[in-house]
Amino acid sequence: MDNKMKGIERTQYIGNGFSAYGGELKVLLTYQDDKIQDLQVIKHHESEMGKWALDELPGKIIAANSADVDGITGASATSRAIKEATKDALQQAQQN
């Protein structure tokens, strides 16, 4: 994806994931100095069950500086989608 879109900084990348329950999910990753600075879920269609993962998982990923973290119990599909989208964004960031 072209990260020269309006409003996207040079250190920000959009990653795509897919949840079997909620469909498409997108994250906005801020990556600088080989470190995840911020991670926001910017598009999702998750249910209340998935909300736990939307609220908690980005913080765990930032703290670990990796998408390889445990998912949120009770929100497995959403957790997988967030991690998949984060890995997609990280791959883009590390290619720059």
C-alpha positions in Angstrom: 0.0 0.0 0.0 1.2 3.5 -0.8 1.9 5.2 2.6 2.1 8.6 0.9 -1.6 8.9 1.4 -2.9 12.2 3.0 -2.5 12.0 6.8 -0.1 9.1 6.8 3.4 9.9 8.1 6.5 8.4 6.7 6.8 6.3 9.9 3.3 5.0 9.7 2.0 1.9 7.8 -1.4 0.4 7.3 -1.7 -3.3 7.7 -4.6 -5.6 6.7 -6.0 -8.6 8.5 -9.2 -10.6 8.3 -11.4 -12.0 11.0 -13.7 -14.8 10.3 -16.4 -13.1 12.4 -15.9 -9.5 11.6 -14.4 -9.4 8.1 -11.7 -6.9 7.2 -9.6 -5.3 9.9 -6.9 -2.6 9.5 -4.3 -1.2 11.8 -2.2 1.9 11.7 1.4 1.1 12.9 3.9 3.8 13.8 7.3 2.3 13.5 10.6 4.2 14.1 14.1 3.3 15.1 13.3 -0.5 14.9 10.5 -0.1 17.4 6.7 -0.2 17.4 5.9 3.3 18.7 2.1 3.0 18.4 -0.6 0.7 17.1 -4.2 1.6 16.4 -7.0 -0.5 15.0 -8.5 1.9 12.4 -11.1 -0.3 10.8 -13.0 -3.3 12.1 -16.5 -4.8 12.2 -16.0 -6.8 15.4 -18.7 -7.7 17.9 -18.6 -7.0 21.6 -16.7 -10.2 22.1 -13.9 -9.0 19.9 -13.8 -5.6 21.7 -11.6 -7.0 24.4 -8.9 -7.8 21.8 -9.3 -4.4 20.2 -8.8 -2.7 23.6 -6.0 -4.9 25.0 -3.9 -6.4 22.2 -2.4 -3.3 20.7 -0.8 -2.4 24.1 0.6 -6.0 24.4 2.1 -5.8 20.9 3.7 -2.4 21.6 5.1 -3.6 24.9 6.6 -6.7 23.2 7.7 -4.8 20.1 6.3 -7.8 18.2 3.1 -9.3 16.9 4.1 -12.6 18.4 2.1 -12.3 21.6 -0.7 -14.4 23.2 -4.1 -13.6 21.9 -7.0 -12.4 24.2 -9.0 -15.2 25.6 -12.6 -15.2 24.3 -11.5 -13.1 21.3 -9.4 -15.5 19.3 -10.5 -14.5 15.8 -10.1 -10.8 16.5 -6.7 -11.4 18.1 -5.5 -13.4 15.0 -6.8 -10.6 12.7 -5.0 -7.9 14.7 -1.7 -9.9 14.8 -2.0 -10.6 11.0 -2.6 -6.9 10.2 0.3 -5.9 12.5 2.6 -8.4 10.8 1.6 -7.0 7.4 2.4 -3.4 8.5 5.7 -4.5 10.1 6.7 -6.2 6.9 6.2 -2.9 5.0 8.0 -0.9 7.7 11.0 -3.2 7.7 11.3 -3.0 3.9 11.8 0.7 4.1 
